[in-house]
């Protein structure tokens, strides 16, 4: 079953009752002019087990500790947003798999040659998917991208990832003069940032479910980054986020501010169709296949990660 992504962008009371998320609006709760029956009808409930990601995007959201505990117990990722209403924090459970200790040991003992081979597969899949995005959305030459994807060696010592990225972003948004991919840059960087933050939460959640440490990457090693492995594994999935932003830009949607309408477009990322293992699958389920195959690589059962392709 595809888990739901819940977005809260207004003042809200969130609590737990009978394994259900209880949603109340404080404006109604504090209004003495409305009846108790109306207040009860204003209350909404959702099964905890149906949820995969919760996005908290307002300073006046109140959430009980009991609900936080239950969300984490069900391996639900909780994303918090800052004053600019951009994702700034991610909360995940400490334990998400019954054999976690064993899996941690296998991950920690992974050899450098194996990690370099896994990074090679990751970058090849990323560049291949970027080339497909350009093929679908832009009339430009992609033979160089296809060549670079095929030339990636173990560990990507030739840095084909950077070469591909430079070309890819130079072709990405012809509507924006001198566009460069920069977290602090002009729109539609804000759309990309938001989409990647949602994607990162999906990947980190799947890694925990597979019993892996999201902190310990196969390539990324920033000592201040708690999600290095998530940043590694999400690379081939980034182009799927890009397809949403490309489509929005081609319709003239390049907003300086992210409204709820634009965020709603990006919150459908978990449900996107991707091709993995020769079959169509929602992105969130494909990510679970990817992280499960990563564990199999660490366990010595295989040496290939399952990554998606654009349909």
Order of alpha helices (4+ residues) and beta strands (2+ residues): beta-beta-beta-alpha-alpha-beta-beta-beta-alpha-beta-beta-alpha-alpha-alpha-alpha-alpha-alpha-alpha-alpha-beta-beta-alpha
